[in-house]
């Protein structure tokens, strides 16, 4: 085990020395990979912020259930108990007919007109806050409540939720396509970089095979090189995203202030950042492995 770890440590050290020996080409490769990765990763961060902003603008989704005009206290209490026990309901608020009429007076300013009414035309109602805000859950709960005998009408405005969901689906699909294409580009860049390294070290590889070096031993430093290119490219992409968010937030802060808001674009979470680094490292390793697998078997000892 110690010998195996020592071999990998030597291969990694050797790879780092070769990268430092040609810093300009290494930096250029890393910047190309980082730029390619920053586009889909930045779109993911942007979509997450748009989803968060949509929730802030729309507020907590709610359903208004208006009871029948002839509903008695027992009916009202029964509906309240059923709503509290419902698995899809987070919390409820009861608005009596009197409260609704008083709010109508305050909000419309038609106090004299409303005071002239012979009877209260407004029904008792429950304001329902579902546990989940997706359109399917909201509409399913609305349709279920509409069938209750004590409820006359159920009101739900789910248009905003459907529009936001459709936009986010389109954004995620676009991001997936872009990530796939740029991921292939990253593999191609790593493939070509490792191919050039193999060709420049052809004589060294032939001598190593002559003295009995295995393909695994020869392949190891190239795989580390590809993984390091990908990993450092992921770091570059992460820094590009942070710098872009900083520049955008400096302007967005002024715009948000005009609308009495404090919204700013949030940076990627620790989990997303870790996934970006692992993903980029794996793509770099894959490009190196493909390159080594294709070119190493063509090099035979003299």
C-alpha positions in Angstrom: 0.0 0.0 0.0 2.8 2.4 0.9 4.6 1.6 -2.4 1.4 2.3 -4.3 0.9 5.6 -2.6 4.5 6.5 -3.1 4.2 5.8 -6.9 1.1 8.1 -7.1 2.9 10.8 -5.1 5.9 10.7 -7.4 3.6 10.8 -10.5 1.7 13.8 -9.1 4.9 15.6 -8.2 6.4 15.0 -11.6 3.2 16.3 -13.2 3.2 19.5 -11.2 6.9 20.1 -12.1 6.1 19.7 -15.8 3.2 22.1 -15.5 5.3 24.7 -13.7 8.0 24.3 -16.3 5.7 25.6 -19.0 3.5 28.1 -17.1 2.2 30.1 -20.1 0.8 27.2 -22.0 -0.6 25.8 -18.8 -2.3 29.0 -17.8 -3.8 29.4 -21.3 -5.2 25.9 -21.2 -6.7 26.4 -17.8 -8.3 29.7 -18.9 -9.9 28.1 -21.9 -11.3 25.3 -19.7 -12.4 27.8 -17.0 -14.1 30.0 -19.6 -16.0 27.1 -21.1 -17.1 25.8 -17.7 -18.1 29.3 -16.4 -20.9 29.6 -19.0 -23.1 26.7 -18.0 -22.1 27.0 -14.3 -23.0 30.7 -14.4 -26.4 29.9 -16.0 -27.1 27.5 -13.2 -26.3 30.2 -10.6 -28.5 32.7 -12.5 -31.5 30.3 -12.7 -31.2 29.7 -9.0 -31.3 33.4 -8.3 -34.2 33.9 -10.7 -36.1 31.2 -8.9 -35.4 32.8 -5.5 -36.5 36.2 -6.9 -39.7 34.8 -8.3 -40.6 33.4 -4.8 -39.9 36.8 -3.2 -42.0 38.7 -5.8 -44.9 36.3 -5.7 -44.9 35.8 -2.0 -46.2 32.6 -0.4 -48.8 31.0 -2.6 -52.3 30.8 -1.1 -55.7 29.5 -1.8 -58.9 31.3 -0.8 -61.8 28.9 0.0 -65.1 30.8 0.3 -67.8 28.9 2.3 -71.5 28.8 1.4 -73.6 31.6 2.6 -75.8 29.2 4.6 -72.8 27.5 6.3 -73.2 27.4 10.1 -70.7 27.4 12.8 -70.5 23.6 12.9 -69.8 23.6 9.2 -67.1 26.2 9.6 -65.5 24.3 12.4 -65.6 21.1 10.5 -63.9 22.6 7.4 -61.2 24.1 9.7 -60.5 20.7 11.3 -60.3 19.0 7.9 -57.9 21.7 6.6 -55.6 21.4 9.6 -55.5 17.6 9.2 -54.8 17.8 5.4 -51.3 16.7 4.5 -50.9 19.3 1.8 -51.9 22.3 4.0 -49.2 24.2 5.9 -51.4 26.6 7.8 -54.8 28.3 7.5 -56.3 31.6 8.5 -60.1 32.1 9.0 -61.6 35.4 7.8 -65.1 35.9 9.0 -67.8 37.7 7.0 -67.6 40.6 9.4 -63.8 40.9 9.1 -64.1 40.7 5.3 -66.6 43.5 5.2 -64.5 45.7 7.5 -61.4 45.1 5.3 -63.5 46.0 2.3 -64.5 49.3 3.9 -60.9 50.2 4.7 -59.4 49.2 1.4 -62.0 50.8 -0.9 -63.0 53.9 1.0 -66.7 53.2 0.3 -67.7 53.3 3.9 -71.0 55.1 3.3 -72.1 52.8 0.5 -71.2 49.6 2.4 -72.9 50.9 5.5 -76.1 51.3 3.5 -76.3 47.6 2.8 -79.1 45.8 4.5 -77.1 42.6 4.9 -73.5 41.4 4.6 -73.0 40.0 1.0 -69.6 38.5 1.8 -69.1 34.8 2.8 -66.8 33.4 5.5 -63.5 32.2 4.1 -60.3 30.3 4.8 -57.0 31.5 3.5 -54.9 28.3 2.9 -51.1 28.2 2.7 -50.0 24.9 1.1 -46.8 23.2 2.1 -45.6 23.0 -1.6 -45.8 25.9 -4.1 -45.5 23.9 -7.4 -48.5 24.4 -9.7 -49.5 20.8 -9.8 -49.9 20.6 -6.0 -51.8 23.9 -5.9 -54.2 23.0 -8.6 -54.8 19.5 -7.2 -55.6 21.0 -3.8 -57.9 23.5 -5.4 -59.8 20.9 -7.3 -60.2 18.8 -4.1 -61.5 21.6 -2.0 -63.9 22.6 -4.7 -65.7 19.3 -4.2 -66.3 19.9 -0.5 -70.0 20.5 0.2 -69.5 23.5 2.6 -67.3 25.3 0.1 -68.9 27.4 -2.5 -65.9 28.7 -4.5 -62.1 28.2 -4.4 -59.8 30.8 -5.9 -56.2 30.2 -6.9 -53.9 32.3 -9.1 -51.3 29.8 -10.3 -50.5 31.6 -13.6 -47.3 33.1 -12.1 -46.2 29.7 -10.8 -46.8 28.1 -14.2 -44.9 30.8 -16.1 -42.0 30.7 -13.7 -41.9 26.9 -13.9 -41.9 26.9 -17.7 -39.2 29.5 -17.8 -37.0 27.6 -15.4 -37.5 24.3 -17.3 -36.4 26.0 -20.5 -33.4 27.5 -18.7 -32.4 24.2 -17.3 -32.7 22.5 -20.6 -30.6 25.2 -22.3 -28.1 24.9 -19.5 -27.9 21.1 -19.9 -27.3 21.4 -23.7 -24.7 24.1 -23.2 -23.0 22.1 -20.5 -22.9 19.0 -22.7 -21.4 20.8 -25.6 -18.8 22.7 -23.6 -18.0 19.6 -21.6 -17.2 17.8 -24.9 -15.0 20.9 -25.7 -13.2 20.5 -22.4 -12.6 16.9 -23.1 -11.3 17.8 -26.6 -8.9 20.5 -25.2 -7.5 18.1 -22.6 -7.3 15.3 -25.2 -5.2 17.5 -27.5 -3.0 18.8 -24.7 -2.2 15.4 -23.5 -1.6 14.2 -27.1 1.0 16.9 -27.5 2.7 15.9 -24.3 2.8 12.2 -25.4 4.3 13.1 -28.7 7.0 15.3 -27.1 7.9 12.5 -24.7 7.8 9.7 -27.3 11.4 8.8 -27.0 11.2 8.8 -23.2 8.1 6.5 -23.3 9.9 4.1 -25.7 12.9 3.8 -23.4 10.6 3.3 -20.4 8.9 0.4 -22.2 12.3 -1.1 -23.0 13.3 -1.2 -19.4 10.0 -2.9 -18.4 7.7 0.0 -17.5 4.1 -1.0 -17.6 1.4 1.0 -19.4 -0.2 1.9 -16.1 3.1 3.4 -14.9 3.5 5.4 -18.1 -0.2 6.4 -18.2 -0.3 7.7 -14.6 1.4 11.1 -14.9 -0.7 11.9 -18.0 -3.9 11.1 -16.2 -2.8 13.4 -13.3 -2.0 16.1 -15.8 -5.5 15.9 -17.3 -7.2 15.9 -13.9 -5.2 18.9 -12.8 -6.0 20.8 -15.9 -9.7 20.1 -15.4 -9.5 20.9 -11.6 -7.7 24.1 -12.1 -10.1 25.0 -14.9 -12.9 24.5 -12.5 -11.2 26.8 -10.0 -10.8 29.4 -12.8 -14.5 29.0 -13.7 -15.5 29.5 -10.0 -13.4 32.7 -9.8 -14.9 34.0 -13.1 -18.4 33.5 -11.7 -17.6 35.2 -8.4 -16.0 38.2 -10.3 -18.9 38.5 -12.6 -21.4 38.4 -9.7 -19.4 41.1 -7.9 -19.5 43.4 -10.9 -23.2 42.7 -11.6 -24.2 43.2 -8.0 -22.5 46.6 -7.8 -24.9 47.8 -10.5 -27.9 45.7 -9.4 -27.8 47.1 -5.9 -28.6 50.6 -7.3 -31.5 49.3 -9.4 -32.9 47.2 -6.5 -32.7 50.3 -4.3 -35.0 52.2 -6.7 -37.6 49.5 -6.2 -37.2 49.4 -2.5 -35.6 46.0 -2.6 -32.4 44.5 -1.3 -32.1 41.7 -3.9 -28.6 40.6 -4.9 -27.3 37.7 -6.9 -26.1 35.0 -4.5 -22.8 33.1 -5.3 -22.8 29.3 -5.8 -23.2 27.3 -2.6 -20.5 25.2 -1.2 -22.1 22.1 -2.6 -22.4 23.5 -6.1 -18.8 24.7 -5.9 -17.6 21.3 -4.9 -19.6 19.6 -7.7 -18.1 22.0 -10.2 -14.6 21.1 -9.2 -15.3 17.4 -9.1 -17.1 17.6 -12.5 -14.3 19.6 -14.1 -11.6 17.2 -12.7 -13.4 14.2 -14.0 -13.8 15.7 -17.5 -10.1 16.5 -17.6 -9.3 12.9 -16.4 -11.6 11.5 -19.2 -9.9 13.6 -21.9 -6.5 12.5 -20.7 -7.5 8.8 -20.5 -9.0 8.9 -24.1 -5.8 10.5 -25.4 -3.5 8.1 -23.6 -5.5 5.1 -24.6 -5.4 6.1 -28.3 -1.8 7.1 -28.6 0.1 5.0 -26.0 -0.5 1.7 -27.8 0.9 3.2 -31.0 4.3 3.7 -29.4 6.3 0.5 -29.4 9.8 0.1 -28.0 12.5 0.2 -30.7 
